[in-house]
Structures are given as structure tokens and as C-alpha cells.
């Protein structure tokens, strides 16, 4: 029987982070799921732990296969997934509490869709604050930012129809989300459903957040938005970002002292329909 959810854990030499991530999955009150650990041939002994854990975790499968990086590994994990909906939980990250899958399942039942993305908010460990996702997406909202993949449950067929483009080293998940938002390839369209719940305890400080990769991220962002948005629209949004002090707001969001106030105000603005 097809499981409702596939929880995909992509890793390479994750050490003890894998245990914490798997423990958070085991605690879920909703049980109709499978776990796929996609490992890129780790050498730190973590897969020995995973194989031992699998003896008491019947829904856990382990795939050990070389990959060309994180997005290639994510694509491989999707191709092995059996669930209707997939969720990526990185090593070091965890479900925020034991009711996440139960709450998302309720949202799916309340808002059924042929092709849906269901999302919420995340708790960011590096700043100690909640990062709210935009509950009402539009084109400008997609230009500015989209919910991170740790906040999103995807209908699997969306990731099969348009896998992560591995030419993007840090923004392939952003490109895939924009494809979902702007696509005309799915006959029934893609629906987005938000619920004000915390999905993940996000470790932060990952590959895409290093100083060097932030520059690459900005470059890839500009290439991707030009792919999906008219040139004039992109130019308009870039001016709006400059006028609204985007670099300052980014600094406020990442600073541990100011991030709580900033994200609190952002959530209020989102609640009033301000993007």
C-alpha cells in the first residue's frame, strides 16, 4: 500500500546528526509514512548506525549510491520514494514537534488538490526565532523569496515532472518552486496551501549560507527569475527591493539580536496581506 508521506533524508558523512533527525521522525504521532535515507557513500560509520536503527524502524530504507551533489542526491531520493507526498528533512534538522505530520495531513484533507504544495513556518536554530513563510504567494513574493524546502510538503509528481536542475549549485530548489508557481505544464495547475504551524527545527548555517555561496546564490537568483519573469517585471522588482532596503532587512533577519523582532513584524505584515 502506498504511504501518504515519504520523508527524504539526504546525507554524506552526517555523524551523529543522523540520529537526531531520525529520532524526530520516530516521534511523529501520524504513522503513515516511509523514511528514505539517501547516502552518498559515507565513510564515517553513520550508515552502520542507520542499518542497525532500521532493524527497529521498519519504514526506514537506506540507499547508498554516489551522487554529484546535494540536488542530484535529492533527485535520486525522489525517484526511490513511494509516498504521494515528499518532504526533505536534512541531517541536523528535525521536525519541530511530534504533531507535524498529523497537522499537515489534516491540511491536505481540508484542502485536497491534484497537484499541491503544503507549507508552514520554520524555527531557525541559529537565530532562535520563527521564520514565517508568505501565506499568500504572488509574483513579487516569488521574486523576493519562497518558502524554504524544509517548510514544504510536495506532491511527488511535481518533483518527477520537473526534477531539481543540478546546474544550480545553491538555488535549484528555488528554481523548482518557481517552475511549480509559473508552470503551464500541469493540466490541473499547481495549488499552494499554507498553515500557520511550525514544520522544522532548522539547523541553519548550511552550504548555501557561506559567504562565497551567498554571492553565487544572488547570481543564480537573477538567472532563474529571468527564466520565469519578463525583463521589465524583474527590473521593477529589483528597484522595489532597493527602495525597501532589502540588504538591511536581510541583515536584520540574520542577526540573532534583531531577528526576533524582524520576523515577528514580518508575520504581522503577512497576516495583513502585505508582501
Order of alpha helices (4+ residues) and beta strands (2+ residues): beta-alpha-beta-alpha-beta-alpha-beta-beta-alpha-beta-beta-alpha-beta-alpha-alpha-beta-alpha-alpha-alpha-alpha
